[in-house]
């Protein structure tokens, strides 16, 4: 008699557990895809070192900034203002939406 009450409980537990596993698998897949995208973007940005592309982020755009250095997560930008003072800026690669540059 106790088995009749136990079997539905096991089925409910299994269904709930399998849904949680699927959610976690989907999150891992999204993180892996995002990481791969950052690596590809990093590789492309390394080709732009020494150039001055227009980099547009989620909330801002950077014009006349020279790409100085790039790693897996960040891009280092440099600009010289009218007074001759150097300014540096670090920007996360994941925040970059578009990059425009001349083919020179």
N, C-alpha and C positions, 0 to 999 in steps of 0.2 A: 504494500500500500504506500509506503514511504517513497518507493521508486517512482510512482506516478507523479508525485510532487517534485521530485528531484530532477527528472528528465526535462521538464519545461524550463526549470531554472538554469540548467546547463545550456540549453539551446539559446536562451536569452543572453546569457553571459558570453557565449561564443559569438553571436551576432554583433553584440556591442563591441567586443574585443576586435573582431575583424574590421569593423568600420574605423576604429581608432588606428589600427595598423595601416589601413589604406590612406588615411589622412596624413600620417607621418611619412609614408612613402612618397606621397605627392609633394609634401613640403621639402623633403630631401631632393627630389627631382628638380624642383624650382630653384633651390639653392645651387645645385650643380650647374644648371643652365646659366644662372646669373654669373657664377664664378667663371665659367667658360667664356661668357661674353666680355667680362672684364679683362681676361687674358688676351683675347683678340683685339680689343680696343687698345690695350697697353702696347701690343706689338705694332699697331698702326700709328699710335702716337710717337713711338720711338723713331719712326721714319721722319717725323716732323721736327725733331730736335734741331734747333737753330733757325727755324722758320717762324713766321708770325701769322698763324691761322686765326680765324674768328671762331671762338669756342662759345657755344650757347649752352647754358645749363638750364636747370629747371626753373630758376627764378631770375637769372641774370645772363648777360652776355659779356664776353671779354674781347675787346678789339685792341689791336696793336700790342699784344703780349707775346713775347717770344717763348717757345717751349724750350726749357733748359734741361729738364731731367724727367724721367718717367719710371715708375715701378709698377707693381701689380695693382696697387690701390690708388695711387696719387700721381698727379702731374704737377711739376713745379714750373711756374711761369714767371717771366721777368719783363719789366718795362722800365724805360728811362723817361722820367718826366721832363717838362720844359726847362727846369732848373738843373738838369743833369744828374738828378738823384735817382738811384736805382730803387725799384720797388719789386718785391717778390710776393708771389701768391701761390698757395697750395690749393689744389682743387681735386676733389674725389672724382675718380673716373666714372663711378656709377651715377654721378649727378650730371654728366655730360649728355646732352641730347643730340646736338649736331656740331659738326666741324666743317668750316668752309676754308679753303685755301687755294692759292693759285697753283697751277701745275708746273711751275718753274722749278 
